[in-house]
Amino acid sequence: MKKEIFEWLKNIEKQDGIPPDSVIAFNLGLMESDQGFMMYFVGAFEYSEDDDDWACLEPPTKPYRYLRLPDKIQNESWKTILDLCKNALTELENDGSLNRTLIKNAKAITTGFDESELIKIR
């Protein structure tokens, strides 16, 4: 799944370019849709480690800002999906891959389902 996430972020960068420095935090949110479990990408001008409301942003309107997660994990529980995504993003952060994408300058990177607490990756 790491490869899919990395390529997805590179595609968003190709479509939208590098965000301005004023965008300091990114949430790679998780959701369940009619198409299955998805990850979506949003950025914010503010961030609070103590209050997840910073990530309560309008959902993306561009379809390429959504990534359908791999078929092999679609039948897993939402908790397993969350763990798999957290682990993949943490590995991408630790091996430096996220620093080769449009979120390289992020002060904060999080993931999580909209109804749950966010998990900080950076």
Secondary structure, DSSP 4 states (H G I P E B T S, - for coil): -HHHHHHHHHHHHHHH-PPPTT--EEEEEEEEETTEEEEEEEEES---SS-GGGG--PPP-SGGGEEEPPGGGTTS-HHHHHHHHHHHHHHHHHTTGGGGSTTTT-SEEEEEETTS--EE--
